[in-house]
Amino acid sequence: MIIGVPKEIKNNESRVALTPGGANELRKKGHQVFVETYAGMASGFTDEDYTLAGASILSTAKEIWAIAEMIMKVKEPIEQEYPLVKKGQLIFTYFHFASSETLTKTMIENGSICLAYETVERQDGSLPLLIPMSEVAGRMAIQQGARYLEKPVKGRGVLLGGVPGVPPGRVLIIGAGIVGIQAAKMASGLGAHVTILDIDLQRLRHVNDVLPPHVVTMYSSEYNIRRLIKDHDLIIGAVLIPGAKAPNLITRDMLKEMQPGTVIVDVAVDQGGCVETCKPTTHENPTYIIDDVVHYCVANMPGAVPYTSTLALTNSTLPYALKLAGKGWHTACKEISELAKGLNIVEGKVVYKGVSDAFGLKYTPIDTIL
Ligand SMILES: NC(=O)c1ccc[n+]([C@@H]2O[C@H](COP(=O)([O-])OP(=O)(O)OC[C@H]3O[C@@H](n4cnc5c(N)ncnc54)[C@H](O)[C@@H]3O)[C@@H](O)[C@H]2O)c1
């Protein structure tokens, strides 16, 4: 198969969909890989790295889109890329269709095959191509939170690890899923006192088993949250109710009960946030303050660490890309149910219920196509 990797052009996106190592694996299986010049630069990969791995470099996105049977990307195509998509072309990337009607209608009209990273789903319901980004965001939440707790950036002026004779900072994590557990791991590693909440007792049992004793688990309830926010320095929002807006677990009136300079990192901002006062921010301007509480609500946290994020993402996507390239999308999706779940739009038909529901479009069950 001919695989094309364009440079990402969405604002602030520095990741690339394929590493030189990935290109090498595809080449070994007899596929041809074309990479747009400088596509890997911001993630630390030069054109020469790709060439040495057996890929060919093309100088424009137009050439990449024109030659490729499968396009591998990180973000959904943006307006400038719309005219480049070909009928029957397989596009393997994050799409998040439900958040853009224009994108959905464009991809229906152009007759491409859209396989979305975010809906590839294993039989146990886990989302293997979302997990790595949650791992990055969870770990980063503590790094960013520790930074914004510093006084010059309006934080409380607390060092999370404390020092001998001074107690450590206190971190409250709401949600013990992928983000929450990774955040708890980082915070406890720094020596902070950590309290982690969830409504799923299985999750809390798991945390209790695998994390150190200074990570305390508690059931998530309004009563407990109200009590805990008063003496915690850093609060991480890490809840997810699949397919729904995150619940407002920290309401505006609760901010007054927090210590001035408390930092909230609402990682769940991409699902509306679990803090009522959460609104999306960017890496250029990541924080704002309400009632003396610092809010950090960056919706694409992994974008700030492209070296790590690119490797984490491509480690997960490559096995699927190899299957798609080796068998073709139709056979690969027929044989591998988790890949079939990734199909959202196929040659003009919406085959993912969430997308058709979002915009009142006709739904075609995927089994009628495979
Ligand atoms: N901002 C970013 O850059 C970024 C990056 C990655 C993920 N995210 C977001 O982070 C959020 C968490 O992702 P995840 O992968 O950890 O999800 P996950 O499904 O692994 O974990 C979510 C957890 O929230 C728990 N939960 C649900 N309701 C709760 C409540 N009322 N109180 C406490 N816990 C509750 C669930 O039981 C589950 O354990 C998602 O919204 C995801 O989209 C954001």
The ligand as an SDF file (V2000), in Angstrom:
LIG
                    3D

 44 48  0  0  0  0  0  0  0  0999 V2000
   -7.0510   18.1280   28.2650 N   0  0  0  0  0  0  0  0  0  0  0  0
   -6.4160   17.2020   27.5700 C   0  0  0  0  0  0  0  0  0  0  0  0
   -5.4570   17.4790   26.8430 O   0  0  0  0  0  0  0  0  0  0  0  0
   -6.8420   15.7810   27.6940 C   0  0  0  0  0  0  0  0  0  0  0  0
   -6.0030   14.7420   27.2450 C   0  0  0  0  0  0  0  0  0  0  0  0
   -6.4280   13.4270   27.4330 C   0  0  0  0  0  0  0  0  0  0  0  0
   -7.6620   13.1500   28.0460 C   0  0  0  0  0  0  0  0  0  0  0  0
   -8.4470   14.2010   28.4470 N   0  0  0  0  0  0  0  0  0  0  0  0
   -9.7510   14.0020   29.1240 C   0  0  0  0  0  0  0  0  0  0  0  0
   -9.5610   13.5900   30.4600 O   0  0  0  0  0  0  0  0  0  0  0  0
  -10.7610   12.9860   30.9260 C   0  0  0  0  0  0  0  0  0  0  0  0
  -10.4540   11.6880   31.6600 C   0  0  0  0  0  0  0  0  0  0  0  0
   -9.9840   10.7330   30.7140 O   0  0  0  0  0  0  0  0  0  0  0  0
   -9.5940    9.2370   31.1440 P   0  0  0  0  0  0  0  0  0  0  0  0
   -8.9230    8.6340   29.9520 O   0  0  0  0  0  0  0  0  0  0  0  0
   -8.8870    9.2340   32.4490 O   0  0  0  0  0  0  0  0  0  0  0  0
  -11.0370    8.5810   31.3350 O   0  0  0  0  0  0  0  0  0  0  0  0
  -11.3570    7.2110   32.1190 P   0  0  0  0  0  0  0  0  0  0  0  0
  -12.6340    6.7270   31.5840 O   0  0  0  0  0  0  0  0  0  0  0  0
  -10.1730    6.3160   32.1300 O   0  0  0  0  0  0  0  0  0  0  0  0
  -11.5670    7.7050   33.6360 O   0  0  0  0  0  0  0  0  0  0  0  0
  -12.6440    8.5080   34.0360 C   0  0  0  0  0  0  0  0  0  0  0  0
  -12.9830    8.1670   35.4630 C   0  0  0  0  0  0  0  0  0  0  0  0
  -13.9500    9.1160   35.9180 O   0  0  0  0  0  0  0  0  0  0  0  0
  -14.7440    8.4190   36.8580 C   0  0  0  0  0  0  0  0  0  0  0  0
  -15.9260    9.1840   37.2140 N   0  0  0  0  0  0  0  0  0  0  0  0
  -17.1060    9.3110   36.5430 C   0  0  0  0  0  0  0  0  0  0  0  0
  -17.9560   10.0870   37.2430 N   0  0  0  0  0  0  0  0  0  0  0  0
  -17.2920   10.4600   38.3770 C   0  0  0  0  0  0  0  0  0  0  0  0
  -17.6300   11.2470   39.5080 C   0  0  0  0  0  0  0  0  0  0  0  0
  -18.8360   11.7940   39.6400 N   0  0  0  0  0  0  0  0  0  0  0  0
  -16.6900   11.4210   40.4710 N   0  0  0  0  0  0  0  0  0  0  0  0
  -15.4880   10.8640   40.3670 C   0  0  0  0  0  0  0  0  0  0  0  0
  -15.1100   10.0930   39.3370 N   0  0  0  0  0  0  0  0  0  0  0  0
  -16.0000    9.8950   38.3540 C   0  0  0  0  0  0  0  0  0  0  0  0
  -15.0080    7.0950   36.1670 C   0  0  0  0  0  0  0  0  0  0  0  0
  -15.4940    6.1150   37.0770 O   0  0  0  0  0  0  0  0  0  0  0  0
  -13.6170    6.7670   35.6280 C   0  0  0  0  0  0  0  0  0  0  0  0
  -12.8530    5.9950   36.5270 O   0  0  0  0  0  0  0  0  0  0  0  0
  -11.6280   12.8140   29.6650 C   0  0  0  0  0  0  0  0  0  0  0  0
  -12.5640   13.8580   29.6030 O   0  0  0  0  0  0  0  0  0  0  0  0
  -10.6300   12.9330   28.5440 C   0  0  0  0  0  0  0  0  0  0  0  0
  -11.2410   13.3450   27.3340 O   0  0  0  0  0  0  0  0  0  0  0  0
   -8.0630   15.4920   28.2650 C   0  0  0  0  0  0  0  0  0  0  0  0
  1  2  1  0
  2  3  2  0
  2  4  1  0
  4  5  1  0
  4 44  2  0
  5  6  2  0
  6  7  1  0
  7  8  2  0
  8  9  1  0
  8 44  1  0
  9 10  1  0
  9 42  1  0
 10 11  1  0
 11 12  1  0
 11 40  1  0
 12 13  1  0
 13 14  1  0
 14 15  2  0
 14 16  1  0
 14 17  1  0
 17 18  1  0
 18 19  2  0
 18 20  1  0
 18 21  1  0
 21 22  1  0
 22 23  1  0
 23 24  1  0
 23 38  1  0
 24 25  1  0
 25 26  1  0
 25 36  1  0
 26 27  1  0
 26 35  1  0
 27 28  2  0
 28 29  1  0
 29 30  1  0
 29 35  2  0
 30 31  1  0
 30 32  2  0
 32 33  1  0
 33 34  2  0
 34 35  1  0
 36 37  1  0
 36 38  1  0
 38 39  1  0
 40 41  1  0
 40 42  1  0
 42 43  1  0
M  CHG  2   8   1  16  -1
M  END
$$$$
